[in-house]
Amino acid sequence: MMQKKTSFALGCALLLLAGCASDEVDLKSSPYTQAATIKDMGGTYKVGKPYQIMGQWYYPKEDYNYSEEGIASWYGEDFHEKKTANGEDYNMNTLTAAHRTLPLPSIVRVTNLENGRSLVLRVNDRGPYAKNRIIDISKRGAELLGFKTKGTAKVRVEVLPKESVALKQALLEQDFEPNYALYNAKSEAFNQEVPPPSTMLPEVQQAQLDGDRNYLVGAGSPQVAAKPEEKIEIVSREEVKVPAMTAGGGKKFFVQAGAFSKQESAKRLSSQLSKVGTVNLTQATVQGNPFYRVRLGPYNDTVDAEATVEKLRNYGINDARVVKDEL
């Protein structure tokens, strides 16, 4: 145990001396180096409790034999720099992914079965929850796998057990099991080079992409995040303005994180949630008394809203719920 702690401390010290602090985890580096970078970004190792989205239950667990074929999608600007399920800030330009049940983080190989391209990614978020898709990939990952413009692709997702277990043990500062103690940056998982762009499938027409836009996270135009002070500005209910592009029935979906009789309490929660999403702090009158509602959104459909509810529950806000506003 003493030797393990010394090795871990030495790995962290070497990382700092090398000046390699970054918001990207180098998957070819040692698990010690990866773990130090993840912790520096606020990330942790977690499996998580069973949870429910849109009436469907999901049961996170450690499954190092996991292999599945299905549809992959990607997510980008709408979630960029928002918190992932394991506590990091999501960066759409790094090689990460979201999965509904795998431990966070896990290392997986994703193969695009439509063009043969393969890529190693780190799972650090939960999702997707639309149309039976099995994995949501970062914008950068979708570009390298050749389906960013198309939006989705049929893929095979396989857990890399040696890399995943080694990273878990480094994050938890555990002794390495014998089979994983010899892990090094020349793992066979990285021997396969990503094919050059010339092997990519032809891009689909924009009209085809538009037909799937309601389900493709990040397909829309990039949104400029509001400044924190703008996010928590209190406005009366009559002044609340919701953009167009609504879901059916002229309704927008929000996630209500709380309602308070004291303005200070509402502002405090708004500040804490500013990195999770765009916060709306509004004032309403109930039976003659003022209340301050803290909501995130708006969202165009309940799938994205329910995913945010689950994130809030991971942060201990168990009363979060989806609400609809009329335009």
Phi, psi and omega in degrees: 000318179297320179296322179296313181297321179296318180296318180296315179297321179296319178298317179295320181295318178297324178297316181293319180295329181282350179067039187261015179304130186201166173261019177233133179268122179280107184289351177267354180275175181292157178299330177299312181295317178299315182297319180296320179293317179299316179295323179297332178271003180090008183275156179222172171266133177205152173256309177098158180271162174304145181216162185237131176229125177053040178080358180255130178270142177233142187234091178300141178198163174279116181221091184273008172252010186297132173207130184208146174248140181178200184262133175254146171233184179222158178224145188221250192304321185299335183244002182300130179070010172271162183288136172275172184293339178258012171100357179276168170270122181295132177236111184293348183263009177247171186266080180230174182203165177242136178224152187281333188225345183292153176300152180246118357272158169230155176254127183231154170255126178248124179247124175282108184287352180271340179222000175083000182283146184227146184210143176265130184229160176251121178277120180224014183214167178258148180132179355274170183234014183246136169051040174059029177283148188257343181203143173249126187249149178299161179304315180297318179298319179295324177297313183291329179276352172084024178230017182301313182289320179294324176101323179219164177201153173279127186226166167245131179245124181230130174288137172265101190295318182298312181293321182293314181293319179298319179292319177302311183295324177293319180294324181269001181056045179263163172293139176287138172292152185308319183293340184253353182293335181270010180303138174211175187291351181262032179305145181298342181296338185254009181288335183276121180280147176286127181301154179293162183304336183296342180270002181292152175292153176301143180289141179282164179290151181301326181297324178293321179295319181299328180295340181249010189298329181295339184250351184264100180294130178089004181282338182281182179291146179302143179252138179274122182292141178286154177292150182308319182292335177284329182292329186252015177292130181276129177231156178288161182301326182290340185268354183292124180243127180248132181299169177286202183064051183272165173284177184305147178085008179068031183242148174246152180250137176233163172247116180271117181270338180177162175225132188229149174275342179253129182297323182298321180294319179295319179295322181297314179294322179301317180296320181293331183265002186298335179270351178277325181181185178285122186260133174246120178249110184239156179253135177226156179249123180238114182053042176082358181250139180283138174230149182243115184262133177253115182230150174250145178135197009275163176239147182279342179210167185286343180296308179296322180295317180294326177297322177292322176303316181295321177299316181296323178293328175296333178270006177093006179265084189282345182268004181299142181208160178273133177231156179244141177242136173281141174284000000 
